[in-house]
Amino acid sequence: MLARVFRVAILCAVLSIAPVSAHHSHGNYDLTKWTTMEGKVTEVHLLVPHSWIYLEVKDAKGGDPTVWALEATGPGGLQRVGIKKEDVKTGDTVKVRCHLLRDGSNGCLLGYVTPMHGDAARGHGVERDWDGGGGAGTPAPAPTK
């Protein structure tokens, strides 16, 4: 009996520290279309399982700015493609290419982020994949200039 309890305890310990790989759908995003926007970063959260950038985008018609919630891969996925936490900070201006939420709310599945903060050491002007190597699930068209 004691051996069985010990085996169960070991199994629980191993499962609690082993990385869990789960797949979930991006079905709430329209993966058939890319949207481009530019704005000022108001928040950056590098969290597991998803990182988030909150972006204040000025209305093209002169209205009030709108804050967008942009979902990215987690910190491990960002690190695997060479993105560092210093690359994008609160207050930075960035351009993004992403897939909008199907329900029309202010959210996007990030594909690519281009920092426009002027600091070459932090990747100014270099478009980077924030989906962890997948470009938000679909091949991206070439960026327009």
C-alpha positions as CSV (number, residue, x, y, z in Angstrom):
1,M,0.0,0.0,0.0
2,L,2.8,2.4,0.9
3,A,4.6,1.7,-2.4
4,R,1.4,2.5,-4.3
5,V,0.9,5.8,-2.5
6,F,4.6,6.6,-3.2
7,R,4.1,5.8,-7.0
8,V,1.0,8.0,-7.2
9,A,2.8,10.8,-5.4
10,I,5.8,10.6,-7.8
11,L,3.4,10.5,-10.8
12,C,1.6,13.6,-9.5
13,A,4.8,15.5,-9.0
14,V,6.1,14.7,-12.5
15,L,2.8,15.7,-14.1
16,S,2.6,18.9,-12.2
17,I,6.0,20.1,-13.4
18,A,6.0,18.7,-16.9
19,P,5.1,21.2,-19.6
20,V,1.5,20.7,-20.8
21,S,0.9,21.0,-24.5
22,A,-2.6,21.9,-25.3
23,H,-4.2,22.9,-28.6
24,H,-7.0,25.3,-28.9
25,S,-8.8,26.9,-31.8
26,H,-8.3,30.3,-33.3
27,G,-11.8,30.0,-34.6
28,N,-12.9,33.3,-33.1
29,Y,-10.5,35.1,-35.5
30,D,-10.9,35.6,-39.2
31,L,-7.8,33.8,-40.4
32,T,-8.6,34.5,-44.1
33,K,-7.8,38.3,-43.9
34,W,-4.9,40.3,-42.6
35,T,-5.5,43.7,-41.0
36,T,-2.8,46.3,-40.6
37,M,-2.8,49.0,-37.9
38,E,-0.4,51.3,-36.2
39,G,-0.5,52.8,-32.7
40,K,1.0,53.4,-29.3
41,V,1.6,50.4,-27.0
42,T,-0.3,51.0,-23.7
43,E,0.5,47.6,-22.1
44,V,2.6,44.5,-22.8
45,H,1.9,41.3,-20.9
46,L,4.2,38.3,-21.6
47,L,2.1,35.5,-20.1
48,V,1.6,31.8,-20.4
49,P,-0.2,30.6,-22.5
50,H,-0.6,33.9,-24.5
51,S,1.1,37.2,-24.5
52,W,-0.9,40.4,-25.0
53,I,-0.1,43.8,-26.5
54,Y,-2.7,46.6,-25.9
55,L,-2.5,49.1,-28.7
56,E,-4.0,52.6,-28.8
57,V,-5.0,53.3,-32.4
58,K,-6.0,56.8,-33.6
59,D,-9.3,56.9,-35.5
60,A,-8.7,57.7,-39.1
61,K,-11.7,60.0,-39.1
62,G,-10.4,62.1,-36.3
63,G,-12.4,60.5,-33.5
64,D,-11.2,59.2,-30.2
65,P,-8.4,56.7,-30.1
66,T,-9.4,53.0,-29.6
67,V,-7.5,50.4,-27.5
68,W,-7.1,47.1,-29.2
69,A,-6.2,43.8,-27.4
70,L,-3.7,41.9,-29.5
71,E,-3.1,38.2,-28.7
72,A,0.3,36.6,-29.3
73,T,2.0,33.4,-28.4
74,G,3.5,33.0,-24.9
75,P,6.9,34.1,-23.9
76,G,8.5,30.7,-24.8
77,G,7.2,31.0,-28.4
78,L,8.4,34.6,-28.7
79,Q,11.8,33.6,-27.3
80,R,12.1,30.7,-29.8
81,V,11.8,33.2,-32.7
82,G,14.2,35.7,-31.2
83,I,11.9,38.2,-29.6
84,K,13.1,39.7,-26.3
85,K,11.0,41.5,-23.7
86,E,12.9,44.7,-24.4
87,D,11.9,44.7,-28.1
88,V,8.5,46.3,-27.4
89,K,7.7,48.5,-24.4
90,T,4.8,50.6,-23.1
91,G,4.9,53.9,-25.0
92,D,6.5,52.5,-28.2
93,T,4.8,53.0,-31.6
94,V,4.4,49.8,-33.5
95,K,2.8,48.6,-36.8
96,V,1.0,45.2,-36.6
97,R,-0.5,42.7,-39.0
98,C,-3.2,40.6,-37.4
99,H,-6.5,38.7,-37.8
100,L,-9.5,40.5,-36.4
101,L,-12.0,38.9,-34.1
102,R,-15.1,37.6,-36.0
103,D,-17.5,39.4,-33.6
104,G,-16.2,42.8,-34.5
105,S,-14.8,43.7,-31.1
106,N,-11.4,45.4,-30.7
107,G,-9.2,42.3,-30.7
108,C,-6.7,40.7,-33.0
109,L,-4.6,37.5,-33.3
110,L,-1.2,38.9,-33.8
111,G,0.8,37.7,-36.8
112,Y,3.6,40.3,-37.1
113,V,4.8,43.4,-35.1
114,T,7.1,46.1,-36.5
115,P,8.5,48.4,-33.8
116,M,8.7,52.0,-34.9
117,H,10.4,53.4,-31.8
118,G,13.7,54.5,-33.4
119,D,16.0,52.2,-31.4
120,A,17.9,49.9,-33.8
121,A,19.2,47.7,-30.9
122,R,15.5,46.9,-30.1
123,G,14.5,46.1,-33.6
124,H,13.3,49.4,-35.0
125,G,11.7,48.8,-38.5
126,V,12.1,45.0,-38.4
127,E,8.9,43.0,-38.8
128,R,8.9,40.0,-36.4
129,D,6.5,37.1,-36.0
130,W,4.6,37.2,-32.7
131,D,2.8,34.0,-33.3
132,G,5.9,31.9,-32.5
133,G,6.8,30.8,-35.9
134,G,3.4,30.4,-37.4
135,G,2.4,33.8,-38.6
136,A,-1.0,33.5,-36.9
137,G,-1.7,30.2,-38.5
138,T,-1.5,31.2,-42.2
139,P,1.2,32.3,-44.6
140,A,1.4,36.1,-44.7
141,P,1.4,38.1,-47.8
142,A,4.5,40.2,-48.5
143,P,4.4,43.5,-46.5
144,T,3.3,46.5,-48.5
145,K,5.6,49.5,-48.5
